[in-house]
Amino acid sequence: MGSKMIVDYAADLFNLDVYGLVIDTNGIWAIDWINNRQEKMLDCLWTENPDYNSNVDVALDYVLRNARASNYYILEDNVSDNFRFNGKLGPMEYLYIPATGHWVTLNNLINFDFIKIIIEESRLSVSDLNSFLRHWRAGGSPRLTFLELEFKNYRNFEFDEDLELVEMGQTVEYFLSEEEIIQLLDGYSIQRMDGVKATISWKSLESRRFLMVVWPERAG
């Protein structure tokens, strides 16, 4: 009740909506409360549950199904190895799962509607990546412009011939933000069925990182 009173007072005083929300398992009540008190969507949502307990799986599932934000979506929930999410997520701008992305499956990745995605501690296989790239080439995940997957262990990246990868043999730079430049070392080009091209690379961090950048269509 105290939190609600403070938020209501400050929001009314300055004529503002709630901009962002940082919660743990004890704070998921705020999702429905904010959704009911304002029409404007949250700009950013950050969940923090660094230590696993029996409530984390239930809390993250609830967040994924009920909380929406227009910009940043950061999930730091140390869920169990058995946690699975079978819904869709998005559309939003940016998804970041630092160090706890072991639960993300191929179906999750396909059903994530984001412009930029970074997932650490991924357990996706190279076979999963082949399937995702086929999904992308056929027109899936059309809003995606950047994908980074970091794996705990080395991956032997071998991609199927039907993906028609073309070796570029050069380093390509991508501006993830004004402060951060991503280098794609010895990248490969892959083309979507509609002609849009992307660069993928995995020759960094001792073959424990997969990068994909989708380039904008050129005018004319």
Helices and strands as residue ranges (DSSP letters): H 2-14, E 20-23, G 25-27, H 29-37, E 42-49, H 56-66, E 69-77, E 89-97, G 101-103, H 106-111, E 112-122, H 126-137, E 146-151, G 161-163, E 166-167, E 172-175, E 181-184, E 188-191, E 197-201, E 209-214
